[in-house]
């Protein structure tokens, strides 16, 4: 796994696409970290999880390595 910035290896879009994506007005990594999506009363929970599942099915191995291989 490369320890380079995703832009350096041709995957400059992965951080915005998979980590900073704003499905509910908040960056995805902040929602996931806070656990907000686990609360049934949060109005965006179902949409957030649906988008997360869709992205997990479509992300490529190269994109995942670029995303996890830096920071």
mmCIF file as Biopython writes it, N, C-alpha, C and O atoms, coordinates in Angstrom:
data_model
#
loop_
_atom_site.group_PDB
_atom_site.id
_atom_site.type_symbol
_atom_site.label_atom_id
_atom_site.label_alt_id
_atom_site.label_comp_id
_atom_site.label_asym_id
_atom_site.label_entity_id
_atom_site.label_seq_id
_atom_site.pdbx_PDB_ins_code
_atom_site.Cartn_x
_atom_site.Cartn_y
_atom_site.Cartn_z
_atom_site.occupancy
_atom_site.B_iso_or_equiv
_atom_site.auth_seq_id
_atom_site.auth_asym_id
_atom_site.pdbx_PDB_model_num
ATOM 1   N N  . UNK A ? 1  ? 0.837   -1.171 0.000  1.0 0.0 1  A 1 
ATOM 2   C CA . UNK A ? 1  ? 0.000   0.000  0.000  1.0 0.0 1  A 1 
ATOM 3   C C  . UNK A ? 1  ? 0.887   1.241  0.000  1.0 0.0 1  A 1 
ATOM 4   O O  . UNK A ? 1  ? 1.772   1.359  0.847  1.0 0.0 1  A 1 
ATOM 5   N N  . UNK A ? 2  ? 0.669   2.167  -0.931 1.0 0.0 2  A 1 
ATOM 6   C CA . UNK A ? 2  ? 1.510   3.363  -0.999 1.0 0.0 2  A 1 
ATOM 7   C C  . UNK A ? 2  ? 1.194   4.348  0.125  1.0 0.0 2  A 1 
ATOM 8   O O  . UNK A ? 2  ? 0.038   4.511  0.513  1.0 0.0 2  A 1 
ATOM 9   N N  . UNK A ? 3  ? 2.225   4.995  0.636  1.0 0.0 3  A 1 
ATOM 10  C CA . UNK A ? 3  ? 2.026   6.020  1.656  1.0 0.0 3  A 1 
ATOM 11  C C  . UNK A ? 3  ? 2.263   7.377  1.028  1.0 0.0 3  A 1 
ATOM 12  O O  . UNK A ? 3  ? 3.129   8.139  1.459  1.0 0.0 3  A 1 
ATOM 13  N N  . UNK A ? 4  ? 1.480   7.666  0.002  1.0 0.0 4  A 1 
ATOM 14  C CA . UNK A ? 4  ? 1.563   8.928  -0.721 1.0 0.0 4  A 1 
ATOM 15  C C  . UNK A ? 4  ? 0.181   9.569  -0.718 1.0 0.0 4  A 1 
ATOM 16  O O  . UNK A ? 4  ? -0.837  8.904  -0.525 1.0 0.0 4  A 1 
ATOM 17  N N  . UNK A ? 5  ? 0.178   10.864 -0.935 1.0 0.0 5  A 1 
ATOM 18  C CA . UNK A ? 5  ? -1.090  11.565 -1.061 1.0 0.0 5  A 1 
ATOM 19  C C  . UNK A ? 5  ? -1.824  10.998 -2.267 1.0 0.0 5  A 1 
ATOM 20  O O  . UNK A ? 5  ? -1.200  10.743 -3.297 1.0 0.0 5  A 1 
ATOM 21  N N  . UNK A ? 6  ? -3.133  10.795 -2.165 1.0 0.0 6  A 1 
ATOM 22  C CA . UNK A ? 6  ? -3.880  10.234 -3.284 1.0 0.0 6  A 1 
ATOM 23  C C  . UNK A ? 6  ? -3.682  10.974 -4.611 1.0 0.0 6  A 1 
ATOM 24  O O  . UNK A ? 6  ? -3.708  10.351 -5.672 1.0 0.0 6  A 1 
ATOM 25  N N  . UNK A ? 7  ? -3.488  12.284 -4.562 1.0 0.0 7  A 1 
ATOM 26  C CA . UNK A ? 7  ? -3.261  13.043 -5.794 1.0 0.0 7  A 1 
ATOM 27  C C  . UNK A ? 7  ? -1.970  12.616 -6.491 1.0 0.0 7  A 1 
ATOM 28  O O  . UNK A ? 7  ? -1.879  12.651 -7.718 1.0 0.0 7  A 1 
ATOM 29  N N  . UNK A ? 8  ? -0.986  12.217 -5.710 1.0 0.0 8  A 1 
ATOM 30  C CA . UNK A ? 8  ? 0.309   11.824 -6.265 1.0 0.0 8  A 1 
ATOM 31  C C  . UNK A ? 8  ? 0.238   10.506 -7.032 1.0 0.0 8  A 1 
ATOM 32  O O  . UNK A ? 8  ? 1.100   10.220 -7.862 1.0 0.0 8  A 1 
ATOM 33  N N  . UNK A ? 9  ? -0.780  9.712  -6.756 1.0 0.0 9  A 1 
ATOM 34  C CA . UNK A ? 9  ? -0.890  8.415  -7.426 1.0 0.0 9  A 1 
ATOM 35  C C  . UNK A ? 9  ? -2.132  8.334  -8.322 1.0 0.0 9  A 1 
ATOM 36  O O  . UNK A ? 9  ? -2.557  7.245  -8.707 1.0 0.0 9  A 1 
ATOM 37  N N  . UNK A ? 10 ? -2.711  9.502  -8.650 1.0 0.0 10 A 1 
ATOM 38  C CA . UNK A ? 10 ? -3.818  9.554  -9.596 1.0 0.0 10 A 1 
ATOM 39  C C  . UNK A ? 10 ? -5.206  9.360  -9.013 1.0 0.0 10 A 1 
ATOM 40  O O  . UNK A ? 10 ? -6.162  9.152  -9.760 1.0 0.0 10 A 1 
ATOM 41  N N  . UNK A ? 11 ? -5.333  9.424  -7.714 1.0 0.0 11 A 1 
ATOM 42  C CA . UNK A ? 11 ? -6.636  9.255  -7.062 1.0 0.0 11 A 1 
ATOM 43  C C  . UNK A ? 11 ? -6.982  10.475 -6.210 1.0 0.0 11 A 1 
ATOM 44  O O  . UNK A ? 11 ? -7.429  10.332 -5.072 1.0 0.0 11 A 1 
ATOM 45  N N  . UNK A ? 12 ? -6.780  11.648 -6.747 1.0 0.0 12 A 1 
ATOM 46  C CA . UNK A ? 12 ? -6.998  12.868 -5.989 1.0 0.0 12 A 1 
ATOM 47  C C  . UNK A ? 12 ? -8.427  13.093 -5.543 1.0 0.0 12 A 1 
ATOM 48  O O  . UNK A ? 12 ? -8.667  13.871 -4.620 1.0 0.0 12 A 1 
ATOM 49  N N  . UNK A ? 13 ? -9.367  12.441 -6.166 1.0 0.0 13 A 1 
ATOM 50  C CA . UNK A ? 13 ? -10.786 12.637 -5.878 1.0 0.0 13 A 1 
ATOM 51  C C  . UNK A ? 13 ? -11.307 11.787 -4.714 1.0 0.0 13 A 1 
ATOM 52  O O  . UNK A ? 13 ? -12.404 12.048 -4.221 1.0 0.0 13 A 1 
ATOM 53  N N  . UNK A ? 14 ? -10.559 10.787 -4.264 1.0 0.0 14 A 1 
ATOM 54  C CA . UNK A ? 14 ? -11.120 9.824  -3.314 1.0 0.0 14 A 1 
ATOM 55  C C  . UNK A ? 14 ? -11.461 10.423 -1.952 1.0 0.0 14 A 1 
ATOM 56  O O  . UNK A ? 14 ? -12.451 10.022 -1.340 1.0 0.0 14 A 1 
ATOM 57  N N  . UNK A ? 15 ? -10.677 11.359 -1.472 1.0 0.0 15 A 1 
ATOM 58  C CA . UNK A ? 15 ? -10.969 11.953 -0.168 1.0 0.0 15 A 1 
ATOM 59  C C  . UNK A ? 15 ? -12.301 12.684 -0.207 1.0 0.0 15 A 1 
ATOM 60  O O  . UNK A ? 15 ? -13.135 12.507 0.681  1.0 0.0 15 A 1 
ATOM 61  N N  . UNK A ? 16 ? -12.503 13.495 -1.221 1.0 0.0 16 A 1 
ATOM 62  C CA . UNK A ? 16 ? -13.768 14.225 -1.356 1.0 0.0 16 A 1 
ATOM 63  C C  . UNK A ? 16 ? -14.924 13.264 -1.615 1.0 0.0 16 A 1 
ATOM 64  O O  . UNK A ? 16 ? -16.011 13.441 -1.065 1.0 0.0 16 A 1 
ATOM 65  N N  . UNK A ? 17 ? -14.706 12.280 -2.423 1.0 0.0 17 A 1 
ATOM 66  C CA . UNK A ? 17 ? -15.772 11.357 -2.823 1.0 0.0 17 A 1 
ATOM 67  C C  . UNK A ? 17 ? -16.219 10.445 -1.686 1.0 0.0 17 A 1 
ATOM 68  O O  . UNK A ? 17 ? -17.418 10.246 -1.493 1.0 0.0 17 A 1 
ATOM 69  N N  . UNK A ? 18 ? -15.288 9.896  -0.940 1.0 0.0 18 A 1 
ATOM 70  C CA . UNK A ? 18 ? -15.646 8.886  0.051  1.0 0.0 18 A 1 
ATOM 71  C C  . UNK A ? 18 ? -15.563 9.339  1.504  1.0 0.0 18 A 1 
ATOM 72  O O  . UNK A ? 18 ? -16.276 8.787  2.342  1.0 0.0 18 A 1 
ATOM 73  N N  . UNK A ? 19 ? -14.739 10.304 1.836  1.0 0.0 19 A 1 
ATOM 74  C CA . UNK A ? 19 ? -14.584 10.701 3.241  1.0 0.0 19 A 1 
ATOM 75  C C  . UNK A ? 19 ? -15.248 12.031 3.563  1.0 0.0 19 A 1 
ATOM 76  O O  . UNK A ? 19 ? -15.877 12.172 4.611  1.0 0.0 19 A 1 
ATOM 77  N N  . UNK A ? 20 ? -15.115 12.994 2.681  1.0 0.0 20 A 1 
ATOM 78  C CA . UNK A ? 20 ? -15.638 14.326 2.966  1.0 0.0 20 A 1 
ATOM 79  C C  . UNK A ? 20 ? -17.007 14.578 2.336  1.0 0.0 20 A 1 
ATOM 80  O O  . UNK A ? 20 ? -17.559 15.669 2.476  1.0 0.0 20 A 1 
ATOM 81  N N  . UNK A ? 21 ? -17.554 13.587 1.650  1.0 0.0 21 A 1 
ATOM 82  C CA . UNK A ? 21 ? -18.862 13.719 1.004  1.0 0.0 21 A 1 
ATOM 83  C C  . UNK A ? 21 ? -19.888 14.187 2.029  1.0 0.0 21 A 1 
ATOM 84  O O  . UNK A ? 21 ? -19.897 13.718 3.167  1.0 0.0 21 A 1 
ATOM 85  N N  . UNK A ? 22 ? -20.747 15.109 1.623  1.0 0.0 22 A 1 
ATOM 86  C CA . UNK A ? 22 ? -21.743 15.662 2.534  1.0 0.0 22 A 1 
ATOM 87  C C  . UNK A ? 22 ? -23.139 15.215 2.106  1.0 0.0 22 A 1 
ATOM 88  O O  . UNK A ? 22 ? -23.815 15.909 1.346  1.0 0.0 22 A 1 
ATOM 89  N N  . UNK A ? 23 ? -23.564 14.059 2.594  1.0 0.0 23 A 1 
ATOM 90  C CA . UNK A ? 23 ? -24.900 13.546 2.294  1.0 0.0 23 A 1 
ATOM 91  C C  . UNK A ? 23 ? -25.969 14.279 3.091  1.0 0.0 23 A 1 
ATOM 92  O O  . UNK A ? 23 ? -27.110 14.379 2.639  1.0 0.0 23 A 1 
ATOM 93  N N  . UNK A ? 24 ? -25.629 14.787 4.251  1.0 0.0 24 A 1 
ATOM 94  C CA . UNK A ? 24 ? -26.617 15.378 5.152  1.0 0.0 24 A 1 
ATOM 95  C C  . UNK A ? 24 ? -26.205 16.759 5.641  1.0 0.0 24 A 1 
ATOM 96  O O  . UNK A ? 24 ? -26.731 17.244 6.642  1.0 0.0 24 A 1 
ATOM 97  N N  . UNK A ? 25 ? -25.287 17.383 4.958  1.0 0.0 25 A 1 
ATOM 98  C CA . UNK A ? 25 ? -24.798 18.679 5.394  1.0 0.0 25 A 1 
ATOM 99  C C  . UNK A ? 25 ? -23.545 18.591 6.252  1.0 0.0 25 A 1 
ATOM 100 O O  . UNK A ? 25 ? -22.923 19.611 6.549  1.0 0.0 25 A 1 
ATOM 101 N N  . UNK A ? 26 ? -23.174 17.389 6.650  1.0 0.0 26 A 1 
ATOM 102 C CA . UNK A ? 26 ? -21.977 17.153 7.448  1.0 0.0 26 A 1 
ATOM 103 C C  . UNK A ? 26 ? -21.045 16.229 6.667  1.0 0.0 26 A 1 
ATOM 104 O O  . UNK A ? 26 ? -21.510 15.354 5.937  1.0 0.0 26 A 1 
ATOM 105 N N  . UNK A ? 27 ? -19.752 16.416 6.816  1.0 0.0 27 A 1 
ATOM 106 C CA . UNK A ? 27 ? -18.801 15.529 6.154  1.0 0.0 27 A 1 
ATOM 107 C C  . UNK A ? 27 ? -18.997 14.110 6.664  1.0 0.0 27 A 1 
ATOM 108 O O  . UNK A ? 27 ? -19.200 13.886 7.858  1.0 0.0 27 A 1 
ATOM 109 N N  . UNK A ? 28 ? -18.933 13.158 5.743  1.0 0.0 28 A 1 
ATOM 110 C CA . UNK A ? 28 ? -19.199 11.756 6.077  1.0 0.0 28 A 1 
ATOM 111 C C  . UNK A ? 28 ? -18.326 11.252 7.218  1.0 0.0 28 A 1 
ATOM 112 O O  . UNK A ? 28 ? -18.819 10.545 8.098  1.0 0.0 28 A 1 
ATOM 113 N N  . UNK A ? 29 ? -17.042 11.599 7.225  1.0 0.0 29 A 1 
ATOM 114 C CA . UNK A ? 29 ? -16.164 11.079 8.275  1.0 0.0 29 A 1 
ATOM 115 C C  . UNK A ? 29 ? -16.575 11.604 9.649  1.0 0.0 29 A 1 
ATOM 116 O O  . UNK A ? 29 ? -16.379 10.913 10.650 1.0 0.0 29 A 1 
ATOM 117 N N  . UNK A ? 30 ? -17.138 12.807 9.719  1.0 0.0 30 A 1 
ATOM 118 C CA . UNK A ? 30 ? -17.584 13.342 11.001 1.0 0.0 30 A 1 
ATOM 119 C C  . UNK A ? 30 ? -18.846 12.645 11.493 1.0 0.0 30 A 1 
ATOM 120 O O  . UNK A ? 30 ? -18.989 12.382 12.687 1.0 0.0 30 A 1 
ATOM 121 N N  . UNK A ? 31 ? -19.760 12.347 10.574 1.0 0.0 31 A 1 
ATOM 122 C CA . UNK A ? 31 ? -20.988 11.643 10.942 1.0 0.0 31 A 1 
ATOM 123 C C  . UNK A ? 31 ? -20.660 10.242 11.436 1.0 0.0 31 A 1 
ATOM 124 O O  . UNK A ? 31 ? -21.188 9.788  12.451 1.0 0.0 31 A 1 
ATOM 125 N N  . UNK A ? 32 ? -19.781 9.563  10.704 1.0 0.0 32 A 1 
ATOM 126 C CA . UNK A ? 32 ? -19.419 8.206  11.090 1.0 0.0 32 A 1 
ATOM 127 C C  . UNK A ? 32 ? -18.717 8.190  12.444 1.0 0.0 32 A 1 
ATOM 128 O O  . UNK A ? 32 ? -18.987 7.339  13.291 1.0 0.0 32 A 1 
ATOM 129 N N  . UNK A ? 33 ? -17.810 9.148  12.629 1.0 0.0 33 A 1 
ATOM 130 C CA . UNK A ? 33 ? -17.046 9.215  13.882 1.0 0.0 33 A 1 
ATOM 131 C C  . UNK A ? 33 ? -17.955 9.517  15.077 1.0 0.0 33 A 1 
ATOM 132 O O  . UNK A ? 33 ? -17.746 8.986  16.168 1.0 0.0 33 A 1 
ATOM 133 N N  . UNK A ? 34 ? -18.953 10.362 14.874 1.0 0.0 34 A 1 
ATOM 134 C CA . UNK A ? 34 ? -19.838 10.751 15.972 1.0 0.0 34 A 1 
ATOM 135 C C  . UNK A ? 34 ? -20.861 9.676  16.331 1.0 0.0 34 A 1 
ATOM 136 O O  . UNK A ? 34 ? -21.399 9.667  17.438 1.0 0.0 34 A 1 
ATOM 137 N N  . UNK A ? 35 ? -21.125 8.769  15.389 1.0 0.0 35 A 1 
ATOM 138 C CA . UNK A ? 35 ? -22.142 7.752  15.632 1.0 0.0 35 A 1 
ATOM 139 C C  . UNK A ? 35 ? -23.554 8.268  15.443 1.0 0.0 35 A 1 
ATOM 140 O O  . UNK A ? 35 ? -24.518 7.560  15.735 1.0 0.0 35 A 1 
ATOM 141 N N  . UNK A ? 36 ? -23.684 9.481  14.962 1.0 0.0 36 A 1 
ATOM 142 C CA . UNK A ? 36 ? -24.983 10.118 14.757 1.0 0.0 36 A 1 
ATOM 143 C C  . UNK A ? 36 ? -25.928 9.246  13.919 1.0 0.0 36 A 1 
ATOM 144 O O  . UNK A ? 36 ? -27.132 9.205  14.173 1.0 0.0 36 A 1 
ATOM 145 N N  . UNK A ? 37 ? -25.379 8.559  12.932 1.0 0.0 37 A 1 
ATOM 146 C CA . UNK A ? 37 ? -26.208 7.761  12.035 1.0 0.0 37 A 1 
ATOM 147 C C  . UNK A ? 37 ? -26.834 6.543  12.733 1.0 0.0 37 A 1 
ATOM 148 O O  . UNK A ? 37 ? -27.739 5.917  12.182 1.0 0.0 37 A 1 
ATOM 149 N N  . UNK A ? 38 ? -26.362 6.207  13.927 1.0 0.0 38 A 1 
ATOM 150 C CA . UNK A ? 38 ? -26.926 5.086  14.683 1.0 0.0 38 A 1 
ATOM 151 C C  . UNK A ? 38 ? -28.172 5.482  15.473 1.0 0.0 38 A 1 
ATOM 152 O O  . UNK A ? 38 ? -28.881 4.618  15.988 1.0 0.0 38 A 1 
ATOM 153 N N  . UNK A ? 39 ? -28.436 6.764  15.570 1.0 0.0 39 A 1 
ATOM 154 C CA . UNK A ? 39 ? -29.590 7.234  16.334 1.0 0.0 39 A 1 
ATOM 155 C C  . UNK A ? 39 ? -30.831 7.236  15.441 1.0 0.0 39 A 1 
ATOM 156 O O  . UNK A ? 39 ? -30.850 7.931  14.425 1.0 0.0 39 A 1 
ATOM 157 N N  . UNK A ? 40 ? -31.857 6.481  15.797 1.0 0.0 40 A 1 
ATOM 158 C CA . UNK A ? 40 ? -33.059 6.405  14.958 1.0 0.0 40 A 1 
ATOM 159 C C  . UNK A ? 40 ? -33.750 7.750  14.757 1.0 0.0 40 A 1 
ATOM 160 O O  . UNK A ? 40 ? -34.430 7.959  13.753 1.0 0.0 40 A 1 
ATOM 161 N N  . UNK A ? 41 ? -33.576 8.650  15.702 1.0 0.0 41 A 1 
ATOM 162 C CA . UNK A ? 41 ? -34.251 9.953  15.580 1.0 0.0 41 A 1 
ATOM 163 C C  . UNK A ? 41 ? -33.553 10.913 14.615 1.0 0.0 41 A 1 
ATOM 164 O O  . UNK A ? 41 ? -34.124 11.938 14.244 1.0 0.0 41 A 1 
ATOM 165 N N  . UNK A ? 42 ? -32.322 10.588 14.207 1.0 0.0 42 A 1 
ATOM 166 C CA . UNK A ? 42 ? -31.618 11.460 13.262 1.0 0.0 42 A 1 
ATOM 167 C C  . UNK A ? 42 ? -32.268 11.309 11.889 1.0 0.0 42 A 1 
ATOM 168 O O  . UNK A ? 42 ? -32.301 10.200 11.356 1.0 0.0 42 A 1 
ATOM 169 N N  . UNK A ? 43 ? -32.788 12.393 11.297 1.0 0.0 43 A 1 
ATOM 170 C CA . UNK A ? 43 ? -33.578 12.291 10.070 1.0 0.0 43 A 1 
ATOM 171 C C  . UNK A ? 43 ? -32.810 11.804 8.835  1.0 0.0 43 A 1 
ATOM 172 O O  . UNK A ? 43 ? -33.430 11.357 7.870  1.0 0.0 43 A 1 
ATOM 173 N N  . UNK A ? 44 ? -31.495 11.881 8.846  1.0 0.0 44 A 1 
ATOM 174 C CA . UNK A ? 44 ? -30.707 11.503 7.669  1.0 0.0 44 A 1 
ATOM 175 C C  . UNK A ? 44 ? -30.079 10.120 7.790  1.0 0.0 44 A 1 
ATOM 176 O O  . UNK A ? 44 ? -29.306 9.715  6.921  1.0 0.0 44 A 1 
ATOM 177 N N  . UNK A ? 45 ? -30.402 9.390  8.857  1.0 0.0 45 A 1 
ATOM 178 C CA . UNK A ? 45 ? -29.746 8.106  9.122  1.0 0.0 45 A 1 
ATOM 179 C C  . UNK A ? 45 ? -29.908 7.114  7.980  1.0 0.0 45 A 1 
ATOM 180 O O  . UNK A ? 45 ? -28.923 6.532  7.525  1.0 0.0 45 A 1 
ATOM 181 N N  . UNK A ? 46 ? -31.123 6.916  7.515  1.0 0.0 46 A 1 
ATOM 182 C CA . UNK A ? 46 ? -31.361 5.929  6.460  1.0 0.0 46 A 1 
ATOM 183 C C  . UNK A ? 46 ? -30.646 6.308  5.166  1.0 0.0 46 A 1 
ATOM 184 O O  . UNK A ? 46 ? -30.032 5.458  4.522  1.0 0.0 46 A 1 
ATOM 185 N N  . UNK A ? 47 ? -30.724 7.567  4.787  1.0 0.0 47 A 1 
ATOM 186 C CA . UNK A ? 47 ? -30.050 8.035  3.570  1.0 0.0 47 A 1 
ATOM 187 C C  . UNK A ? 47 ? -28.533 7.898  3.700  1.0 0.0 47 A 1 
ATOM 188 O O  . UNK A ? 47 ? -27.862 7.473  2.759  1.0 0.0 47 A 1 
ATOM 189 N N  . UNK A ? 48 ? -27.999 8.254  4.854  1.0 0.0 48 A 1 
ATOM 190 C CA . UNK A ? 48 ? -26.560 8.161  5.079  1.0 0.0 48 A 1 
ATOM 191 C C  . UNK A ? 48 ? -26.073 6.720  4.918  1.0 0.0 48 A 1 
ATOM 192 O O  . UNK A ? 48 ? -25.099 6.456  4.214  1.0 0.0 48 A 1 
ATOM 193 N N  . UNK A ? 49 ? -26.761 5.802  5.577  1.0 0.0 49 A 1 
ATOM 194 C CA . UNK A ? 49 ? -26.355 4.399  5.517  1.0 0.0 49 A 1 
ATOM 195 C C  . UNK A ? 49 ? -26.530 3.843  4.108  1.0 0.0 49 A 1 
ATOM 196 O O  . UNK A ? 49 ? -25.694 3.066  3.647  1.0 0.0 49 A 1 
ATOM 197 N N  . UNK A ? 50 ? -27.590 4.224  3.425  1.0 0.0 50 A 1 
ATOM 198 C CA . UNK A ? 50 ? -27.806 3.760  2.057  1.0 0.0 50 A 1 
ATOM 199 C C  . UNK A ? 50 ? -26.654 4.208  1.153  1.0 0.0 50 A 1 
ATOM 200 O O  . UNK A ? 50 ? -26.145 3.416  0.359  1.0 0.0 50 A 1 
ATOM 201 N N  . UNK A ? 51 ? -26.243 5.471  1.270  1.0 0.0 51 A 1 
ATOM 202 C CA . UNK A ? 51 ? -25.122 5.967  0.461  1.0 0.0 51 A 1 
ATOM 203 C C  . UNK A ? 51 ? -23.821 5.263  0.829  1.0 0.0 51 A 1 
ATOM 204 O O  . UNK A ? 51 ? -23.005 4.971  -0.046 1.0 0.0 51 A 1 
ATOM 205 N N  . UNK A ? 52 ? -23.623 4.994  2.100  1.0 0.0 52 A 1 
ATOM 206 C CA . UNK A ? 52 ? -22.424 4.289  2.554  1.0 0.0 52 A 1 
ATOM 207 C C  . UNK A ? 52 ? -22.372 2.872  1.969  1.0 0.0 52 A 1 
ATOM 208 O O  . UNK A ? 52 ? -21.319 2.425  1.515  1.0 0.0 52 A 1 
ATOM 209 N N  . UNK A ? 53 ? -23.494 2.177  1.981  1.0 0.0 53 A 1 
ATOM 210 C CA . UNK A ? 53 ? -23.570 0.829  1.422  1.0 0.0 53 A 1 
ATOM 211 C C  . UNK A ? 53 ? -23.322 0.866  -0.085 1.0 0.0 53 A 1 
ATOM 212 O O  . UNK A ? 53 ? -22.570 0.045  -0.610 1.0 0.0 53 A 1 
ATOM 213 N N  . UNK A ? 54 ? -23.950 1.812  -0.779 1.0 0.0 54 A 1 
ATOM 214 C CA . UNK A ? 54 ? -23.748 1.935  -2.233 1.0 0.0 54 A 1 
ATOM 215 C C  . UNK A ? 54 ? -22.285 2.181  -2.573 1.0 0.0 54 A 1 
ATOM 216 O O  . UNK A ? 54 ? -21.742 1.567  -3.492 1.0 0.0 54 A 1 
ATOM 217 N N  . UNK A ? 55 ? -21.649 3.085  -1.827 1.0 0.0 55 A 1 
ATOM 218 C CA . UNK A ? 55 ? -20.243 3.396  -2.095 1.0 0.0 55 A 1 
ATOM 219 C C  . UNK A ? 55 ? -19.333 2.220  -1.761 1.0 0.0 55 A 1 
ATOM 220 O O  . UNK A ? 55 ? -18.334 1.988  -2.442 1.0 0.0 55 A 1 
ATOM 221 N N  . UNK A ? 56 ? -19.680 1.482  -0.714 1.0 0.0 56 A 1 
ATOM 222 C CA . UNK A ? 56 ? -18.842 0.332  -0.362 1.0 0.0 56 A 1 
ATOM 223 C C  . UNK A ? 56 ? -18.907 -0.751 -1.436 1.0 0.0 56 A 1 
ATOM 224 O O  . UNK A ? 56 ? -17.972 -1.538 -1.586 1.0 0.0 56 A 1 
ATOM 225 N N  . UNK A ? 57 ? -20.000 -0.789 -2.176 1.0 0.0 57 A 1 
ATOM 226 C CA . UNK A ? 57 ? -20.131 -1.781 -3.253 1.0 0.0 57 A 1 
ATOM 227 C C  . UNK A ? 57 ? -19.437 -1.346 -4.538 1.0 0.0 57 A 1 
ATOM 228 O O  . UNK A ? 57 ? -19.139 -2.181 -5.391 1.0 0.0 57 A 1 
ATOM 229 N N  . UNK A ? 58 ? -19.175 -0.041 -4.687 1.0 0.0 58 A 1 
ATOM 230 C CA . UNK A ? 58 ? -18.610 0.453  -5.943 1.0 0.0 58 A 1 
ATOM 231 C C  . UNK A ? 58 ? -17.155 0.895  -5.855 1.0 0.0 58 A 1 
ATOM 232 O O  . UNK A ? 58 ? -16.508 1.064  -6.888 1.0 0.0 58 A 1 
ATOM 233 N N  . UNK A ? 59 ? -16.623 1.088  -4.652 1.0 0.0 59 A 1 
ATOM 234 C CA . UNK A ? 59 ? -15.239 1.548  -4.531 1.0 0.0 59 A 1 
ATOM 235 C C  . UNK A ? 59 ? -14.293 0.469  -5.062 1.0 0.0 59 A 1 
ATOM 236 O O  . UNK A ? 59 ? -14.489 -0.719 -4.804 1.0 0.0 59 A 1 
ATOM 237 N N  . UNK A ? 60 ? -13.288 0.884  -5.790 1.0 0.0 60 A 1 
ATOM 238 C CA . UNK A ? 60 ? -12.334 -0.075 -6.342 1.0 0.0 60 A 1 
ATOM 239 C C  . UNK A ? 60 ? -11.209 -0.329 -5.338 1.0 0.0 60 A 1 
ATOM 240 O O  . UNK A ? 60 ? -11.031 0.426  -4.383 1.0 0.0 60 A 1 
ATOM 241 N N  . UNK A ? 61 ? -10.464 -1.391 -5.568 1.0 0.0 61 A 1 
ATOM 242 C CA . UNK A ? 61 ? -9.325  -1.690 -4.696 1.0 0.0 61 A 1 
ATOM 243 C C  . UNK A ? 61 ? -8.307  -0.557 -4.717 1.0 0.0 61 A 1 
ATOM 244 O O  . UNK A ? 61 ? -7.753  -0.201 -3.677 1.0 0.0 61 A 1 
ATOM 245 N N  . UNK A ? 62 ? -8.055  0.015  -5.899 1.0 0.0 62 A 1 
ATOM 246 C CA . UNK A ? 62 ? -7.113  1.118  -6.026 1.0 0.0 62 A 1 
ATOM 247 C C  . UNK A ? 62 ? -7.551  2.349  -5.265 1.0 0.0 62 A 1 
ATOM 248 O O  . UNK A ? 62 ? -6.740  3.011  -4.617 1.0 0.0 62 A 1 
ATOM 249 N N  . UNK A ? 63 ? -8.848  2.660  -5.343 1.0 0.0 63 A 1 
ATOM 250 C CA . UNK A ? 63 ? -9.378  3.818  -4.613 1.0 0.0 63 A 1 
ATOM 251 C C  . UNK A ? 63 ? -9.278  3.585  -3.104 1.0 0.0 63 A 1 
ATOM 252 O O  . UNK A ? 63 ? -8.912  4.491  -2.355 1.0 0.0 63 A 1 
ATOM 253 N N  . UNK A ? 64 ? -9.597  2.391  -2.671 1.0 0.0 64 A 1 
ATOM 254 C CA . UNK A ? 64 ? -9.536  2.080  -1.248 1.0 0.0 64 A 1 
ATOM 255 C C  . UNK A ? 64 ? -8.089  2.147  -0.730 1.0 0.0 64 A 1 
ATOM 256 O O  . UNK A ? 64 ? -7.845  2.671  0.357  1.0 0.0 64 A 1 
ATOM 257 N N  . UNK A ? 65 ? -7.151  1.629  -1.489 1.0 0.0 65 A 1 
ATOM 258 C CA . UNK A ? 65 ? -5.752  1.699  -1.090 1.0 0.0 65 A 1 
ATOM 259 C C  . UNK A ? 65 ? -5.269  3.142  -1.022 1.0 0.0 65 A 1 
ATOM 260 O O  . UNK A ? 65 ? -4.528  3.508  -0.110 1.0 0.0 65 A 1 
ATOM 261 N N  . UNK A ? 66 ? -5.689  3.972  -1.996 1.0 0.0 66 A 1 
ATOM 262 C CA . UNK A ? 66 ? -5.292  5.384  -1.990 1.0 0.0 66 A 1 
ATOM 263 C C  . UNK A ? 66 ? -5.878  6.106  -0.783 1.0 0.0 66 A 1 
ATOM 264 O O  . UNK A ? 66 ? -5.211  6.937  -0.168 1.0 0.0 66 A 1 
ATOM 265 N N  . UNK A ? 67 ? -7.109  5.792  -0.449 1.0 0.0 67 A 1 
ATOM 266 C CA . UNK A ? 67 ? -7.776  6.438  0.666  1.0 0.0 67 A 1 
ATOM 267 C C  . UNK A ? 67 ? -7.188  6.033  2.011  1.0 0.0 67 A 1 
ATOM 268 O O  . UNK A ? 67 ? -6.980  6.879  2.881  1.0 0.0 67 A 1 
ATOM 269 N N  . UNK A ? 68 ? -6.925  4.761  2.181  1.0 0.0 68 A 1 
ATOM 270 C CA . UNK A ? 68 ? -6.424  4.263  3.461  1.0 0.0 68 A 1 
ATOM 271 C C  . UNK A ? 68 ? -4.906  4.336  3.583  1.0 0.0 68 A 1 
ATOM 272 O O  . UNK A ? 68 ? -4.367  4.246  4.686  1.0 0.0 68 A 1 
ATOM 273 N N  . UNK A ? 69 ? -4.229  4.494  2.480  1.0 0.0 69 A 1 
ATOM 274 C CA . UNK A ? 69 ? -2.770  4.493  2.494  1.0 0.0 69 A 1 
ATOM 275 C C  . UNK A ? 69 ? -2.153  5.835  2.826  1.0 0.0 69 A 1 
ATOM 276 O O  . UNK A ? 69 ? -0.930  5.970  2.866  1.0 0.0 69 A 1 
ATOM 277 N N  . UNK A ? 70 ? -2.988  6.822  3.062  1.0 0.0 70 A 1 
ATOM 278 C CA . UNK A ? 70 ? -2.474  8.158  3.378  1.0 0.0 70 A 1 
ATOM 279 C C  . UNK A ? 70 ? -3.216  8.653  4.595  1.0 0.0 70 A 1 
ATOM 280 O O  . UNK A ? 70 ? -4.446  8.601  4.621  1.0 0.0 70 A 1 
ATOM 281 N N  . UNK A ? 71 ? -2.518  9.127  5.600  1.0 0.0 71 A 1 
ATOM 282 C CA . UNK A ? 71 ? -3.068  9.628  6.860  1.0 0.0 71 A 1 
ATOM 283 C C  . UNK A ? 71 ? -3.847  8.545  7.542  1.0 0.0 71 A 1 
ATOM 284 O O  . UNK A ? 71 ? -4.393  8.764  8.623  1.0 0.0 71 A 1 
#
